Structure formats: C-alpha cells, structure tokens
Amino acid sequence: MTRALILGGTADASLLAADIARAGVDAVYSYGGRTRAPADQPLPTRIGGFGGVSGLADYIRSEGITHVIDATHPFAAEMSRNAIEACAETGTLLIALERAPWTKAAGDKWIEVADVSAAVAVLPAAPADVFLAIGRQHIAPFASKPQHAYTLRFVDPPQAPLPFAADVIVSRGPFTLDGELEMLRVRGIGWIVARNSGGDGARAKIDAARMLGLPVIMISRPALPERKRVESVAEVMQWLGHSARLGA
Ligand SMILES: NC(=O)c1ccc[n+]([C@@H]2O[C@H](COP(=O)([O-])OP(=O)(O)OC[C@H]3O[C@@H](n4cnc5c(N)ncnc54)[C@H](OP(=O)(O)O)[C@@H]3O)[C@@H](O)[C@H]2O)c1
C-alpha cells in the first residue's frame, strides 16, 4: 500500500497536499517548524526536524513510508540531502517537486553569485539602499557592510535583535508587480539581493527590478546530488499513481 511523506513548507507542497488528499492517497505532511503559524494542510501533519538522516530513516521505517516527496524550498539543502541519503538507506522511492530557477531575461542586470558571502562581497563600498530579499537566517554576513541602508522582508516579525540596523517589512506574499514597484520606488532602493528560488510567488521583485533598471545580486541554488526531479504537481501524482500500479 502506498504511504507518502511530503517534505513541505512551500506553496507547491500545499498544492500537492490538496491533490493527494483529493485522490485519497494515504500521506503525511511535514513542516520544518520555521514559521510560527504554518498553513493548515488537508493531511495529517507533523512539525519539526526528524533528527538528521538516521532520524528520517527511522521515521520512514516506523511509519511504513513507501514514497517520499521532497517539496521543500530550493534553498532547504540540508533537508533535501538528508532525504536523498535516508531514502537510499531504506530503499524508499524519492521524488523532488522543485520549480525551475528563474533565467535571465533581456534588460536584467543580474550579478550571479554562488552564495551569501559572495553576495556581500559584490555590494558596493559606497553607501546604498539595499533590499535584502533573503531568508532571515541568511542575513548576518551583511553586518560586515553597515554603511548601507537595508530593507528586509520576513514572514514573521523578528524575535531577536537583528545583526545590523535595518527596516523590516513583515509580509507573507504573494507579491504583485505594482506593489514591488511601489515599495522599491518609495524606499529609493538601489540594489536587490535575491536567491534564485524560482516560481511565480516571489518573482515580482525581479520583474520590478528589470523595469526600474536596478542591479540584482542573484544567489544561485545550492548544488544537490542527483535525484528524480519534476516541476509540477501533476507529474508527482502520475509518479505516485504509476509506481503504485507497479506494486512498488
Ligand atoms: N530556506 C528557505 O528560504 C525557505 C523558504 C521558504 C520555506 N522554507 C521551508 O522551511 C523549512 C526549513 O527550511 P531550511 O532552509 O531551514 O531547511 P534546511 O536548512 O534544509 O533544514 C534544516 C533542518 O530542518 C529540518 N527540516 C527542514 N525542512 C523540514 C521539513 N519539511 N520537515 C521536517 N523537518 C524539516 C531538518 O531537521 P532534521 O535534520 O532534524 O531532520 C533539516 O535538517 C523547509 O521545509 C522549507 O521548505 C524554507
């Protein structure tokens, strides 16, 4: 019998959970516990880490999981690596549901970098207004360039003092092009730092930057070992149905 585990925390994972619930597939949805009030899911839900590769492998065995769907954020690299190892160890089928990265379009002023520290290095020495559109747990290295006026955007209000002075917008999105144009203009933003998350939910800032001719320091996704990867919920449902019919 098929029993699926969804590693979630993204809008795509919620869409998948809805389809899986509608199809009556036995499944569990898992959140990492990063946001305070995660959205309700139409499936039994667990919150919090598994305890590394061995913890996830134990969970897979004890829960009789036959299929793991890694629908985590493209930058949630540790969880994705753990899923690859735990599924290999337990002989469990694994698929990743991951949106394609954004690609540079005509008019984009992207500076592509490998990671956060490279992004810090690219920022100018002269004081500038910088929109840091990266997760809360990735901002600390920017404290080494305090001359800039930083604007941050988080899903939840920060609980602890920030590592440097900054203006914080608290909003979960999705964001509109007009809203982003307004925000960037009103704040006189001169530079944007973003991660190549892909998808439509976070794309508006990239389109707004192009329209305003702003440079974007674009952080590439972390490299992951090879795994089966699809970009749509329909493909995951087919994979689930397909492998179920093969009696996997
Ligand atoms: N990174 C982002 O920018 C971002 C943005 C939006 C949403 N999210 C979501 O937030 C969660 C945490 O992201 P992250 O970047 O902190 O991940 P990460 O660095 O890859 O994961 C760190 C640890 O958090 C636990 N974890 C992560 N996702 C989990 C899940 N879905 N279910 C159970 N445990 C999970 C695992 O703990 P153990 O080792 O103990 O199992 C993992 O080793 C992910 O589910 C991701 O989809 C992340």
The ligand as an SDF file (V2000), in Angstrom:
LIG
                    3D

 48 52  0  0  0  0  0  0  0  0999 V2000
   15.1740   28.1080    3.0740 N   0  0  0  0  0  0  0  0  0  0  0  0
   14.2420   28.9490    2.7650 C   0  0  0  0  0  0  0  0  0  0  0  0
   14.4830   30.0570    2.3370 O   0  0  0  0  0  0  0  0  0  0  0  0
   12.8020   28.5850    2.8830 C   0  0  0  0  0  0  0  0  0  0  0  0
   11.8390   29.4260    2.3590 C   0  0  0  0  0  0  0  0  0  0  0  0
   10.5060   29.0430    2.4660 C   0  0  0  0  0  0  0  0  0  0  0  0
   10.1810   27.8650    3.0980 C   0  0  0  0  0  0  0  0  0  0  0  0
   11.1670   27.0820    3.6190 N   0  0  0  0  0  0  0  0  0  0  0  0
   10.7940   25.8320    4.2730 C   0  0  0  0  0  0  0  0  0  0  0  0
   11.2270   25.9290    5.6100 O   0  0  0  0  0  0  0  0  0  0  0  0
   11.7190   24.6470    6.0470 C   0  0  0  0  0  0  0  0  0  0  0  0
   13.1070   24.8270    6.6560 C   0  0  0  0  0  0  0  0  0  0  0  0
   13.9560   25.3830    5.6580 O   0  0  0  0  0  0  0  0  0  0  0  0
   15.5300   25.4750    5.9000 P   0  0  0  0  0  0  0  0  0  0  0  0
   16.1110   26.2530    4.8240 O   0  0  0  0  0  0  0  0  0  0  0  0
   15.8090   25.8270    7.3040 O   0  0  0  0  0  0  0  0  0  0  0  0
   15.8880   23.9270    5.6810 O   0  0  0  0  0  0  0  0  0  0  0  0
   17.2700   23.1400    5.8280 P   0  0  0  0  0  0  0  0  0  0  0  0
   18.3670   24.0790    6.2090 O   0  0  0  0  0  0  0  0  0  0  0  0
   17.4390   22.3140    4.6310 O   0  0  0  0  0  0  0  0  0  0  0  0
   16.8930   22.1640    7.0420 O   0  0  0  0  0  0  0  0  0  0  0  0
   17.4700   22.2470    8.3030 C   0  0  0  0  0  0  0  0  0  0  0  0
   16.8170   21.1430    9.1460 C   0  0  0  0  0  0  0  0  0  0  0  0
   15.4430   21.4920    9.3870 O   0  0  0  0  0  0  0  0  0  0  0  0
   14.6290   20.3060    9.3860 C   0  0  0  0  0  0  0  0  0  0  0  0
   13.6540   20.4020    8.2940 N   0  0  0  0  0  0  0  0  0  0  0  0
   13.6990   21.1940    7.2050 C   0  0  0  0  0  0  0  0  0  0  0  0
   12.5940   21.0290    6.4490 N   0  0  0  0  0  0  0  0  0  0  0  0
   11.8290   20.1180    7.1010 C   0  0  0  0  0  0  0  0  0  0  0  0
   10.5450   19.5360    6.8420 C   0  0  0  0  0  0  0  0  0  0  0  0
    9.8280   19.8770    5.7690 N   0  0  0  0  0  0  0  0  0  0  0  0
   10.0640   18.6360    7.7240 N   0  0  0  0  0  0  0  0  0  0  0  0
   10.7890   18.3010    8.8330 C   0  0  0  0  0  0  0  0  0  0  0  0
   11.9960   18.8150    9.1280 N   0  0  0  0  0  0  0  0  0  0  0  0
   12.4990   19.7170    8.2720 C   0  0  0  0  0  0  0  0  0  0  0  0
   15.5780   19.1240    9.2090 C   0  0  0  0  0  0  0  0  0  0  0  0
   15.9660   18.7690   10.5160 O   0  0  0  0  0  0  0  0  0  0  0  0
   16.4800   17.2950   10.8780 P   0  0  0  0  0  0  0  0  0  0  0  0
   17.8680   17.1890   10.3330 O   0  0  0  0  0  0  0  0  0  0  0  0
   16.3790   17.2470   12.3740 O   0  0  0  0  0  0  0  0  0  0  0  0
   15.5290   16.3160   10.2220 O   0  0  0  0  0  0  0  0  0  0  0  0
   16.7320   19.7910    8.4500 C   0  0  0  0  0  0  0  0  0  0  0  0
   17.9460   19.0910    8.5370 O   0  0  0  0  0  0  0  0  0  0  0  0
   11.6870   23.7200    4.8340 C   0  0  0  0  0  0  0  0  0  0  0  0
   10.5940   22.8580    4.9790 O   0  0  0  0  0  0  0  0  0  0  0  0
   11.4920   24.6340    3.6490 C   0  0  0  0  0  0  0  0  0  0  0  0
   10.6990   24.0600    2.6400 O   0  0  0  0  0  0  0  0  0  0  0  0
   12.4530   27.4040    3.5270 C   0  0  0  0  0  0  0  0  0  0  0  0
  1  2  1  0
  2  3  2  0
  2  4  1  0
  4  5  1  0
  4 48  2  0
  5  6  2  0
  6  7  1  0
  7  8  2  0
  8  9  1  0
  8 48  1  0
  9 10  1  0
  9 46  1  0
 10 11  1  0
 11 12  1  0
 11 44  1  0
 12 13  1  0
 13 14  1  0
 14 15  2  0
 14 16  1  0
 14 17  1  0
 17 18  1  0
 18 19  2  0
 18 20  1  0
 18 21  1  0
 21 22  1  0
 22 23  1  0
 23 24  1  0
 23 42  1  0
 24 25  1  0
 25 26  1  0
 25 36  1  0
 26 27  1  0
 26 35  1  0
 27 28  2  0
 28 29  1  0
 29 30  1  0
 29 35  2  0
 30 31  1  0
 30 32  2  0
 32 33  1  0
 33 34  2  0
 34 35  1  0
 36 37  1  0
 36 42  1  0
 37 38  1  0
 38 39  2  0
 38 40  1  0
 38 41  1  0
 42 43  1  0
 44 45  1  0
 44 46  1  0
 46 47  1  0
M  CHG  2   8   1  16  -1
M  END
$$$$
